[in-house]
Amino acid sequence: MNIDGLSEATLEKFIARGFIKNFGDIFEIGKHKDEIIRMEGFWRKSYENLIESLKRAKKDRTSKGAICTGYSQYRSCQCKDDLQRTEL
């Protein structure tokens, strides 16, 4: 999946800070807004652009399939419910 503003380096920073522990956490990154905005090289506009990209990716069927893979312990209908409840 290709999400604008979410480079490998950015992912590594988010993982190191504990924001992302599994694939689905990418779509809940908004919980860490204040911390992200204070990160070196990551300003409010970068954060806003990333959130918009994640919102677009969340609507994309390919991305949803990838998210469901991250939630392998759930049945697909439960995964769909999780996606609908996820807020950015």
C-alpha positions, 0 to 999 in steps of 0.5 A: 500500500502506498500512502503519501507522507508515510515513508519507511523512515516515518514508519520507523519513527512511529514504531520506535515511539510505540505509535504503531505496533501492528498494521491496523495502528497506522489508521489510528495514528491520529491518537498521537497527533500532539506528539507527532506534530512535535517530532523533528521534521514533522510539522502540523501540515505534514500531519494533516497531509498524512491524515488525509492520505490515510483517509483516502487509503481507508476508503480504498478496497486494496488498503482494506484488504491489507488492513484485514490481513493485519487483523488475521485473528478476526473474521472478515465481517468483524474486520469490516466493522473495525474499519468502519469504527476507525477514526482518523 
